[in-house]
């Protein structure tokens, strides 16, 4: 079953095209990696799939929502986003941040302790976020995905700022998400861990030039 279907989608900022005529189909329970040079449109494609970019032309659905209409706002509740910047509060601890996010979105708060343990943050669960390293903050973002359990994971450079242990953990979580039926779409500038079995999507100049889909 198709999780996302894009047809001739164009996204612009001013008169500059971020994405130009994108055609793409994403299937369920599959991991995709978007590669390409800097400025190619990798993050813009993720933002489009998250309902954060407004197409100026074309058609598209993600998780059954029309991303060319106001439905894209509803879509945001069903996707998990991991970007370069954290959306958590620096003065709150990992536990407090996850409790706040879960209560705001209706996620299961009972999953928080196991999620923190899974990403190796139990020992830092009550420390202010601002005292955590960049890698630990990335781990907290992964913990939130485990609590939220989205159908679609959108990960912008998920292996950045992580040591080898963190990269292995992220790869394991991606594999587990796929095994549970979720679709994972990530961007990468470099090589992925060997165990990350992903279908490649190559984007250049806002256009997909190669895709196994």
N, C-alpha and C positions, 0 to 999 in steps of 0.2 A: 504494500500500500504506500502511495506517495505521501510523504510528510510535507513536502513543499514542491510547488510547480511554478516556475517563472517563465514568462514568454515575452521576449523582446522588451524587457524592462530597462528603462533609462532613469537614472537618478542624477540630478544636477545640483550644483551649488553656484548660484548666480548663473553665469553662462557656461561654467566649466562642468563637463560631464564626469561624475565620479564613477558611474557605471553606464555602459553604452551598449544597449541591445543584448542584455543577459538572458540566455535560455538555459534553464537548469531544472532537473528533477532530482529530488532527494528521497530515498527510500527509508523505511523504518528499520530499526535495529542495524544501522550501518554507521561506520565512522568515516568521515571525509576530512581530508586535509587540503586547505587552500594555500597554494604557493604562488610566488611571483615576485618581481622586484619591488623595491620601496615605491609607494605611490601608485601601485597597480590597481588598487581598489579592493584589497583583501578585507580590510576592516569595514569598508563601506558595504560589502556584500553581507558580512555578519550583521551589521546594523540593519540592513534591509530585512534580513530574515527575522530579526528581533522586533520588527515593527517600529524601529527608531528612525528610519529614513522614509521619505514620502516619494514614491515614483512619480515622475512627470509624464511617463508614457509606458504603455505595455500593460500586461495583466499578470497577476500572481496571487497564489494562495499559500498560506503556511498554517499547518494544523487545522485546515478548513476555514481559516479566516482570510478575508479579502484584504490584502495589504495595500491595495490602491484606494481603500475607503477608510472610514473611521473605525472599522473593525480591527484595524491594526493596533489600536489602543487596548482592546480586550485581549489580543494575542499576547501582549507583554506579560500577562499573568501566568502564561503556560510555558514560557521559555526560561532557561537558566542562562544567565550572562556572566562571563568572567572576562573583564577587560583589564586594561593596564592600571586603571585607577580603582581603588577600593571605594565602595559606597557606604562603608561602615563608619561608625562614630569613634574618633580617636580616643575619647575619654572613657569609653565603655570597654569592658572586658570582652573577650570572645564569647563567653556565655551570655552576657548581657546583650551583646549585639545580635546574636542568633535568636534570643528570646524576643527581642523587639521586632526583628524581621519576621519571625514565625507568627507572632500574634497579629502583626499588621496584614499578613497575607493569608492567614488561616492554615499555615503549615503545622505539622504535628510537633509540638514542643518536646514530646517524649523521645524524639529521635536525636535531640541535641547532644546528650552525653556520649552516645555511641558514635556520632559523627565526629565529634572532637577527638575521641579516642582513635578513630580510624585514620585521621590525618596527623596524629601525633601531637596534639595540642592540649591533652588533658592536664599536663603539668603547667601549662600557661593559661588555663581556662579563666582564671580570675585576675589576670594582669591586664592593665590598660593597653589597648591596641597600639597606642603610640610608642610603647616600649618594646613592641615586637619587631623582629627583622622583616625585611621585604618578603623573604621567603615564607616566614610564618604567617604573614598577612595573606599571601597567596593561598596558603593551606586553609586559612579561615574561609576564603571564598569557595574553596572546594568543599569544605564542611557544609556550607550553606546549600550547595547543590545537593548534597546527600540528604539534607533535611527537607528541602523543597521537592525533590524527586521530579524534575521537569521531564516532559516528553522530548524536548529538544534542548540539547546542550550546545551553547555557542561560546567558544573559548578563543580569545584573542591572545596568541602567543602564550599558551598555558604553561610551557616549560621554562619561561623566563624567570630569572631571579631564584631558581631552585638549584640545590645541589644534586648530586647523583641520586641520593636517597629520595629526595623530593620528586625528581623526574620519574623514578621508578614507581613511586606511589601514584603520581598523576596518571601514568600509563595504565596502572592496574585499575584505577577508578574509571577510566575511559572504557576499558575492556568490560568491566562489570556493568557499566551503564548500558553498553551495547547489548550485552547478554540479557539484560532485563527488558529489552525492547525499545530503549531510547535511541534516538539518532543524535550523533555527536558531530559537530562541524567545528574544526579548529583551523587557525592560521599558523604558519610556521615559516621562519626565515632559514632555518637550518635543518639538519637531519633529525628525525624523530627517533626515540628509542626503538630498538629492533623489534620489540614485542608489540609496538603500536601498529596494528594492521589496518591501514587506512586507504580508502579510495582517493586517488589524486584528482584535484581540480586545479588547473593552472590558469591564472588570470594575468593579463598584460594590458595596460592602457584601458582598464575598465571593461575589457571583453574577456570572456572565457575562451581560451585558445585550445584547451585540451581538457577533456573530462571523460571518465569511464562511464558516466551516466548518459 
